[in-house]
Each structure stands twice: as structure tokens, then as C-alpha cells.
């Protein structure tokens, strides 16, 4: 009677298989993290862009806003809407931006702390993403390192009113909000004085 022997893995073959599985797992995990990082910063950039577009639509439409200082028809139907960005360092504030109604009496296009203006929505920026810088462009000169930007829209014009660091900028052609992810991905939301809003990759 013949004995039959079944061959199995040698120790070397087993170690090679384990090494291959470890390499494949590392590649998959790395790519998954990169994919999630890119997806989250992309979603955030579109979220900011949509908030700006919503402010533009609200600002130019005939929208009855009953809160605020004024009670006349002009005050109720001519309320500017905008988005407020503040990345002033060492304030202890969370990363966020504010969608607001410029409901004060002067409607100056600058965000004033409530109850002067009215906060419609505060959007927190989470998962380690952040607004890394705010830039403005005048003619051909771009200046970054700004801490505060207000971008508002009011009837009947679709063009924005820019305010940076609390000062109205009538000569500003573009304000850019730059976003950074924990993995080093970058997005830029540019708002032009024509009313156009664009989202691009940047460094």
C-alpha cells in the first residue's frame, strides 16, 4: 500500500505570501486615506461656494426679511446677504464661516456682531480642514495674509461687495478663500467683482 504525501507551504513561501499581503494592505490603506482627504476638501470647497452662491441669490432676489432695525418696505426687501470669514489667529474660535443677513440700519456690507446683523447659519469646518489664508487682488497685485473677509450681495446687482479686515474695498477685483486639508490638499474659492464664483486646485 502506497503512502501519499500532500505538499504544503514551506516557511519561506509563507513568509513571502505574508509580505505580499502586507504590501497590498498598506497600498490600499494609503490610497483610501488619500481618497478620503481629497473627497472631504472637495466637498468643503463646494459647500463654501454654494454658501456664497446662496448669498448672491438671496441678495438679488425680492426676499422679505422682517428682522433687524428697519421696518419699512425698503428695509425689509433690500437686505444684503453675505458670508463672513474670520481666521484671526489665537482667538480660540473654531474653524467656521457665517452666512448672515446685513440687517443693520446702514447695510454697509460688513458683518457686525449680532444683534446688529443676523446670523442665518454658522457652518463648522471639521476633520482637520481649515481656511489657510484669505487673499485679495487689486489690479495685478495679489495680497494674502488677511484675517477677515466679508462678501455680500445686495439688490439689484449680482456683483459682490468686498470688505477685508473690516474695510470696504471698492477697488478689489477678486477675493480668494484658500482651504487646506490635513493631507496637504488645497482648494481655492475665488469670488470676482463680476459676480463669478470659481473653485480651483491650488498650492
DRENDRENLO-200005 format. One record per residue (C-alpha): chain; residue number from 0; residue in one letter; z, x, y. Coordinates in steps of 0.2 Angstrom, whole numbers, plus 2048, in hexadecimal, padded with zeros to 3 digits. Layout:
BEGIN
R chain   n res  pz  px  py
R     A NUM   A   Z   X   Y
...
END
This chain:
BEGIN
R chain   n res  pz  px  py
R     A   0   X 800 800 800
R     A   1   X 7FA 807 810
R     A   2   X 806 808 81F
R     A   3   X 7FE 803 830
R     A   4   X 804 80A 840
R     A   5   X 801 802 851
R     A   6   X 7FF 80E 860
R     A   7   X 808 80B 870
R     A   8   X 80A 813 881
R     A   9   X 810 825 882
R     A  10   X 81C 829 88F
R     A  11   X 80F 831 89A
R     A  12   X 804 822 899
R     A  13   X 813 817 89E
R     A  14   X 817 822 8AC
R     A  15   X 805 821 8B2
R     A  16   X 805 80E 8B1
R     A  17   X 815 80D 8BB
R     A  18   X 80F 818 8C8
R     A  19   X 7FE 80E 8CA
R     A  20   X 809 7FE 8CC
R     A  21   X 814 806 8D9
R     A  22   X 805 80C 8E3
R     A  23   X 7FC 7FB 8E2
R     A  24   X 80D 7F2 8E7
R     A  25   X 80F 7FD 8F6
R     A  26   X 7FD 7FA 8FC
R     A  27   X 7FF 7E7 8FB
R     A  28   X 810 7E7 904
R     A  29   X 80A 7F2 912
R     A  30   X 7FA 7E8 914
R     A  31   X 804 7D8 914
R     A  32   X 810 7DE 921
R     A  33   X 801 7E4 92C
R     A  34   X 7F9 7D3 929
R     A  35   X 809 7C9 92E
R     A  36   X 80B 7D4 93E
R     A  37   X 7F9 7D1 943
R     A  38   X 7FA 7BF 940
R     A  39   X 80A 7BC 94A
R     A  40   X 805 7C6 959
R     A  41   X 7F4 7BC 959
R     A  42   X 7FD 7AC 958
R     A  43   X 809 7B1 966
R     A  44   X 7FA 7B6 971
R     A  45   X 7F2 7A5 96E
R     A  46   X 802 79C 971
R     A  47   X 804 7A4 982
R     A  48   X 7F1 7A1 986
R     A  49   X 7F3 78F 982
R     A  50   X 803 78D 98D
R     A  51   X 7F9 794 99B
R     A  52   X 7EA 788 997
R     A  53   X 7F7 77A 997
R     A  54   X 7FD 77E 9A8
R     A  55   X 7EC 77F 9AE
R     A  56   X 7E8 76D 9A7
R     A  57   X 7F8 766 9AD
R     A  58   X 7F6 76E 9BE
R     A  59   X 7E4 767 9C2
R     A  60   X 7E6 756 9BA
R     A  61   X 7EE 747 9C2
R     A  62   X 7FF 748 9BA
R     A  63   X 80E 73E 9C0
R     A  64   X 81D 749 9C1
R     A  65   X 82C 73F 9C7
R     A  66   X 839 74D 9C7
R     A  67   X 83C 759 9D5
R     A  68   X 83F 758 9E8
R     A  69   X 831 74D 9ED
R     A  70   X 82F 73B 9EA
R     A  71   X 81F 737 9F3
R     A  72   X 80F 734 9EA
R     A  73   X 808 745 9F0
R     A  74   X 818 74E 9E9
R     A  75   X 817 745 9D9
R     A  76   X 804 748 9D6
R     A  77   X 802 759 9DD
R     A  78   X 80F 763 9D3
R     A  79   X 809 774 9CE
R     A  80   X 80C 77A 9BC
R     A  81   X 80E 78C 9B6
R     A  82   X 814 799 9AA
R     A  83   X 822 7A5 9AF
R     A  84   X 824 7B6 9A7
R     A  85   X 832 7C1 9AA
R     A  86   X 835 7D2 9A1
R     A  87   X 841 7DA 9AD
R     A  88   X 84B 7E7 9A3
R     A  89   X 85D 7E6 99F
R     A  90   X 860 7D4 9A3
R     A  91   X 866 7CF 992
R     A  92   X 859 7C1 991
R     A  93   X 850 7BD 981
R     A  94   X 83D 7C0 981
R     A  95   X 836 7B0 987
R     A  96   X 82A 7A7 993
R     A  97   X 82C 797 99D
R     A  98   X 820 789 99F
R     A  99   X 826 780 9AF
R     A 100   X 822 773 9BD
R     A 101   X 822 77A 9CF
R     A 102   X 82C 76B 9D4
R     A 103   X 834 772 9E4
R     A 104   X 830 76C 9F5
R     A 105   X 825 77B 9FA
R     A 106   X 81B 77C 9EA
R     A 107   X 818 78E 9ED
R     A 108   X 812 794 9DC
R     A 109   X 822 79E 9D8
R     A 110   X 82E 799 9CB
R     A 111   X 83F 795 9D2
R     A 112   X 84F 793 9C7
R     A 113   X 852 781 9C3
R     A 114   X 856 774 9CA
R     A 115   X 84A 77A 9D7
R     A 116   X 83C 77B 9CB
R     A 117   X 83B 772 9BA
R     A 118   X 83A 77A 9A9
R     A 119   X 82F 771 99E
R     A 120   X 830 77D 98F
R     A 121   X 838 78E 98B
R     A 122   X 82F 797 97D
R     A 123   X 839 7A5 974
R     A 124   X 82F 7B4 96E
R     A 125   X 836 7B9 95E
R     A 126   X 834 7C4 94E
R     A 127   X 834 7D4 959
R     A 128   X 825 7D0 963
R     A 129   X 826 7D2 976
R     A 130   X 81D 7D2 987
R     A 131   X 81B 7E5 989
R     A 132   X 814 7E5 99A
R     A 133   X 80D 7DA 9A8
R     A 134   X 7FE 7E1 9B2
R     A 135   X 7F4 7DB 9C2
R     A 136   X 7E3 7E0 9C8
R     A 137   X 7DE 7E1 9DA
R     A 138   X 7CC 7E5 9DD
R     A 139   X 7CA 7F4 9D0
R     A 140   X 7DC 7F9 9D0
R     A 141   X 7E7 7F4 9C2
R     A 142   X 7FA 7F5 9C4
R     A 143   X 806 7F3 9B5
R     A 144   X 819 7F4 9B4
R     A 145   X 81C 7E4 9BC
R     A 146   X 82B 7DA 9B7
R     A 147   X 827 7C8 9BC
R     A 148   X 817 7BD 9BD
R     A 149   X 815 7AB 9C1
R     A 150   X 804 7A3 9BD
R     A 151   X 802 792 9C4
R     A 152   X 7F5 785 9C6
R     A 153   X 7F4 777 9D3
R     A 154   X 7E7 769 9D7
R     A 155   X 7D9 768 9DA
R     A 156   X 7D4 77B 9D6
R     A 157   X 7D4 782 9C4
R     A 158   X 7D7 793 9CB
R     A 159   X 7E9 79A 9C9
R     A 160   X 7F6 79F 9D6
R     A 161   X 7FD 7B0 9D2
R     A 162   X 80E 7B6 9D6
R     A 163   X 815 7C7 9D0
R     A 164   X 827 7CD 9D3
R     A 165   X 82A 7BD 9DD
R     A 166   X 81B 7C1 9EA
R     A 167   X 80B 7B7 9EB
R     A 168   X 7FC 7C1 9E8
R     A 169   X 7ED 7B9 9F0
R     A 170   X 7E2 7C9 9ED
R     A 171   X 7E6 7CA 9DA
R     A 172   X 7D7 7C8 9CF
R     A 173   X 7DF 7C9 9BE
R     A 174   X 7F1 7C8 9B7
R     A 175   X 7F3 7CE 9A5
R     A 176   X 801 7CB 999
R     A 177   X 802 7D8 98C
R     A 178   X 80A 7D5 97B
R     A 179   X 810 7E1 96E
R     A 180   X 815 7DE 95C
R     A 181   X 822 7E8 952
R     A 182   X 814 7F0 948
R     A 183   X 80B 7F6 958
R     A 184   X 7FE 7E9 95A
R     A 185   X 7F9 7E4 96B
R     A 186   X 7F2 7D5 974
R     A 187   X 7ED 7D2 986
R     A 188   X 7EC 7C1 98E
R     A 189   X 7E2 7C2 99E
R     A 190   X 7E2 7B5 9AB
R     A 191   X 7D4 7B6 9B8
R     A 192   X 7D4 7AF 9CA
R     A 193   X 7C5 7A5 9C4
R     A 194   X 7D0 79B 9B8
R     A 195   X 7CA 7A4 9A9
R     A 196   X 7D7 7A8 99B
R     A 197   X 7D2 7B5 98E
R     A 198   X 7DB 7BE 97F
R     A 199   X 7D6 7CF 97A
R     A 200   X 7DC 7DD 96F
R     A 201   X 7E3 7EC 979
R     A 202   X 7ED 7FC 978
END
